[in-house]
């Protein structure tokens, strides 16, 4: 009993001594010497005390052992704290061993094209409204590009799109609307699709025109689809895409393959640097309308039973508005200083 | 279509709106206004000045020195006009204000006399051609009040975008009808005009009267031809009211007869043509198709070759005009004209369109005929034109109006079901509401069983012929913005998400994650880069459709090289075109291309810069091919496209069936113009198919329960033997427990013979049933070495075989 008691006293004295020694160290090397002196596995003073356990009564051993472990824990904590103190000191004195303020090893950052970003965002919004994506050929026929879309070639409406024709027959589609026909030929309603892809017109390059440009076609055909659905769905899209508080306006317009037809404009709310909320001017974002019954008839769908709506949007123009790009040619130069801004 | 605000208000007296308000109303009716021009903006600084006193200029006979009150007390002005007099009011430009053309008026001395301002003529203000003197204003005004609004000269020109179905909006009356409804239109009497007593003589195919004969030979192309004769005219400049109206609508005054026809064109939308009757043989008008080889000199001075069948207005001998397109110079109205034959006709829109396209021209007349001219409006138009000509050019109208009408017009009737309106628009309209919306637009509604019987007016008889067209009119008249905005339930569609677009997503994610920038190149290429030719290209650089996507990417690499870049990583996905698709159309497939050059990573002081090389390219190719054709593809050396890649540094990408799906390699130096600092450019082109190849779900394999043992084996492989064959031998012939073979070293020199290289393979052995002992693995390696020697004559590099890391 007395042996055990003296060992416990010894341990507590050693704890105090070690604490003082730790606090008195002035550099990491001295601290390491203190650590070895007290906690070293062979010659450390705590270990030496533990080695005397064998000499005391077995029933007293657990108490001494537990106390020894407690002292070890305390001292380890004190050592770590002192170590941290030295580390801070090093940083404060400005003579770092390892300067972690330098930049890390960078990687090249990739980026989607800004037009792809817009296309993806539009498709994501419509995906939540039940739309899947569809595709059609870019080299088309007059039937799909014009005639099936209720655009006779001898009508001035065909002039609106100056078309590029191909030697050997066919043409480059002047809009993505031929996908409407191809999808309605292959699938029965309900149809809810978006068709993103390039379209082509005989335009010379300037700040607002490109002979090749992206378009997104949208098409919904089912029983009971009305002008109210049309307005509601496109308004919902516009608010999700352009942000809450966006106003949406539908103006009458003309497209041979929709009736009634509309231009859709949005007025965005923008918060300025000073926190003031302002509204933009009306921005034209798409042409749209209820699918003309003649189009449905052309693909063998009964227009008395089914109705639908469709739209065509220019993601390049939208990207220009969204990112503040002023010249459409910037989108096709593929200058990496431009493209990497979208990383 | 250019419209004058004042002219609109003249035909729609109730239209009490400013130009901006008119523009926004029209936009919401489907005729957006692209621009509004304030026609008096250039003379905004001009005020009314009253001349208080006039005295002779002491040093010049023709000049006077006036005291002018321009609102701020009298100032001295030197004036050269003969008609200046004290007490009268004139347009006055004070010092500091501007004249049209941005001429700023300054304080000057004229022959020793100070002049502080300027009294103006009509021409100086851009208001006409009169320059005989300054513009004296009738009546008394407050000096200093703004000139244009005070005298009622202010006007705006609205540039309206008219869609091709709305030919009826190509006139002031048509635009006004949209704004105020049919009932609000009044054709005001014009200065000096009177209603003439003219009797219409109708017939077909020919009518005689007024001393002329008119005959239609082609009633398919000419539906109606009205003619009038005015004798004894004096051709000269138009009066100011007529000229200024035309100018306000953007037209140039020519002479009083031609201006009268243009006035009616702009007001009513009916094109008219005036012939010098003396130049019409007979006089007889024959409307017929052109004969082979026939030509006519048109008003613009061009000698036009005519296609056979093109509709002409002729006398018995030769062609006078191209019907609905342009008149001929032979019968043009000139100063010597005394008798005028006025044409007011209705031509087949398709014929006019075909003719003007064949001739490569478009005129105000053809633009309107193509889009449809009101078949019920001819008589009103020709009567108005006769009145204006007589009022402005004098003369006497012949009492008979000729009307050759082989195809009398009857108003179409369309049945409109109110429940169909609701089915399409989603809102219920009562029959009375429908009538109230349609009738102001000129439609006449009557009852019918379960429907409304709608009679279509002439001006909408080209584009509103179906029930759905009327439903659009209802929506438009009601106002699109008044429809509710409530989304209903929808059924899921039957169309699956397109697999190729999904593949695009996956490839984009892979490449963007690897630091590549997505480029957008177009499908156009010059002749040597494409097989499919564009018939009407914009430029030679865009005369064909590309056969590769890589071509455009290399162009983009050059663009970036030229702007100082040397680290470039680009990709693009798109269609390429080849000759010989089905049905004459090109074969169109979808591809991915990648181009890269420069360093693998951004510079960092801690590591050495390393450029892209063939192994990075091959690794990238293997990764991409695995995305496109999972688990069934290979990459091997081979020639894909020697026009792109350097010989001997090129890979072929193959599908499981052995077909080539792409290639990759070091781009030939002559393919890319690169600056000296640039490193090699690497490229890849990969066929994507339709993306329909499914991605199999990964099949789970149980994790190994026993440890693996590795052995390194360095083999001396002769240069004649591709290392791939040894690798495949090891992979396929190493026994069940050899679960992995990788190449960890390639070494030449030292003790390795010059015709050989040492390739280090790391062999990984692992059994699913037991822990492999060292001795068992060593035995297996020895067996392999023995078989390699038998198979290829390949020896291990002495002292280089040992346990793995």
Interface residues (C-beta under 8 A of the other chain):
Chain A: X103 X105 X106 X107 X108 X109 X110 X111 X112 X113 X115 X116 X120 X129 X130 X131 X132 X133 X134 X135 X137 X138 X139 X140 X141 X154 X155 X156 X157 X159 X160 X164 X165 X166 X167 X168 X169 X170 X172 X183 X187 X188 X189 X190 X191 X192 X193 X196 X198 X200 X202 X203 X204 X205 X210 X211 X212 X214 X220 X222 X224 X226 X227 X228 X229 X231 X232 X233 X235 X236 X249 X250 X251 X252 X253 X254 X256 X259 X260 X261 X262 X263 X290 X292 X293 X307 X331 X332 X333 X334 X335 X336 X337 X339 X340 X343
Chain B: X27 X28 X29 X30 X32 X163 X164 X165 X166 X350 X353 X354 X370 X371 X423 X424 X425 X426 X427 X466 X468 X469 X471 X472 X475 X476 X480 X481 X483 X484 X485 X486 X487 X488 X490 X491 X492 X493 X494 X495 X496 X497 X498 X500 X501 X505 X508 X511 X512 X513 X514 X515 X516 X517 X518 X519 X520 X521 X522 X523 X524 X532 X533 X534 X535 X536 X537 X538 X539 X542 X545 X553 X556 X559 X560 X563 X565 X567 X568 X569 X570 X574 X575 X577 X579 X581 X583 X584 X585 X586 X588 X601 X602 X604 X606 X607
